[in-house]
Amino acid sequence: MPTYQYACTECDERLEVVQKFSDDPLTECPSCKGRLRKLFSAVGIVFKGSGFYRTDSRSSSNSNGKSSSDSSSSSSSGSSSGSSDKAAAGTGN
């Protein structure tokens, strides 16, 4: 169950209450019977399991990226070797 923080608008007393999600929020201060308001604060988030690191989440796209760059480098090396072969054949004639 989550812990909620409340602050009284009259006496500035702060309290923490463990409540269910289905419970109604508190509205009355237990000390002075003033009005309570719910406080919101930053929450720490912890990711557990695989898929949260840069290398984990991009594994499938990296393999595609590598194959496309490998094929482009092989095609560029093939075209450059092909042009040098043609140039070499032209100088031999």
N, C-alpha and C positions, 0 to 999 in steps of 0.2 A: 504494500500500500504506500502511496506517496505521502510525503510530508509537506504540508502547506504552511507558509508563514503569513501571519496576520499582524497588522499594526492598528492600534486604536487612534482615532482621529481626535479624541478628547485628551487622553493622558499620555499618549505616545508610547504606551506599553507594547512590547512586541512579544509574540508567542508563536510557537510551532505546534501544529496539530497534525497527527497522523489520521488521514481520512480515506475512505474509499472514493472511487470516482463517482459513484452513485449518490454519495452523501451530499446534502445541501451545504453550501458555504456558511461559515459562522458569520453572524451579523452583530452580535452584542458582546462587548468587552466584559470578561468575567470580573474585572476589578471595579470599574466605575460605571458599568452598564452603558458606556458610550458606543459609538458606531465603529465597527471593525472594517478594515479594507484589506483585501488580499494583496500580498507583496509578490512581485515577480523578480527572479534573479537569474543570472547566467547559470547554465547547466553544463556540466562536463559530459562529453560524449566519448564512449570507448567503442571502437569498431573491433570486433573479434571475427576470426575466420579468414579465409583467403579471399582475394579479390579487392583488397583495400590499398594495396601498394601499387605504384605506377607500373611496375613490371607485370604484376598479376592482372591488372585490368586491361592491359593492351596486348596480351599475349597473342590473341588470334589476329589482331590487325597488324602486329609487328611481323608475323610470318608472311602475311600478304604483302606488306610493304617491302620486306626483304626480297621476296620473289620477284616483285615488279622492278625493284632497283637492280637485282641480279640479272634479270632478263634484259633490262635496258642497257646495262653495262656490257653484257655479252653481245647484244645486238650492235652496240656502238663499236665494240672491239671487232666484231665480225665485219661491220661495214668498213672500218678503217683498215683492217687487214685485207679486205676484198679490194679496196681502192689501191692499197699499196701493191697487191698482187697484180692488178691491172696496170699500174704504173711500171712495175718491174717487167711485166710482159711487154709493155709498149717500148721500153728502153732496149729490150733484148732484140726487137725486130728492126 
